[in-house]
Amino acid sequence: MKRTLVATALGAAAVTAGATAASSTLTLAANPLTVAYGKTTVLTGQLTPAQANQNISINAQACPATTFKKTATVKTASTGAFTATVTPAAMTTYKASLHNSDSPTVVVKVKPMVTIKRVKRGSFTATVTAGLDLKGKALLFQRYAKLRKRWVQVKKVTLTSSTPGPAKPTVISSASFNAKVARLTRVRLMLSTAQAAPCYVTTTSNVVRN
């Protein structure tokens, strides 16, 4: 009889634990939702009902991948809250998981780091630092029109070479080019939405004078 009672109690506890796991819900948010390449974003979430010391898996699907991979494991606080700091190399979809429960996904977008350097008057170099090889992508070389008070396109600059960065997965794509613009004109580079797609978003470089 005693053994029967113990077995019944254990069975009831297992059912309760299973029910709790099945009824758990997770939320997930990111701040900021768009970052420059190499910068971090903070993921925050909530487990309901609140349980402390639960191992939450942070799963990531980084463009152009089509499947999720575990990128971190964090524990919940007594309130059920959890947080993780991540550094996406390209546009990445994140979700949090506990047992069979998944949070809604959140997408973090990434802007490559675009740099223009003046070599001499009318001669420039362009570099784009990202987590993917962007060789073959085109940048827009722009000058600032003071009278019109806006940036106008001068020419397109195609990235012609790429080299590994100081640490994986960084790739530095670059090009050298010439352009005719008036002396001391402010110039910059722009990576358009179309050229940044599908794994990055539009961004602009620093500004230099010719």
Number of C-alpha atoms within 10 A of each C-alpha: 6 7 8 9 10 11 12 12 12 12 12 12 12 12 12 12 12 12 11 13 15 13 12 17 19 20 19 22 21 19 13 12 15 19 21 21 22 17 13 16 18 14 22 16 20 21 25 15 13 15 16 14 13 18 15 22 19 24 21 23 20 20 18 12 10 8 11 15 14 14 13 15 15 15 17 19 16 12 13 18 21 23 20 17 13 17 16 25 26 26 25 23 18 26 23 29 21 18 12 10 15 19 19 14 15 18 17 21 21 27 24 27 18 24 19 23 18 17 13 9 15 15 14 17 15 22 22 24 23 24 24 21 19 22 18 16 20 20 24 19 23 21 23 18 14 10 6 8 8 10 15 14 15 15 16 15 22 19 22 14 15 19 13 15 14 9 8 10 12 18 20 22 25 24 20 18 15 15 14 11 16 12 10 10 14 17 23 23 25 22 24 17 12 12 18 19 13 12 19 27 21 15 17 20 20 13 18 17 17 21
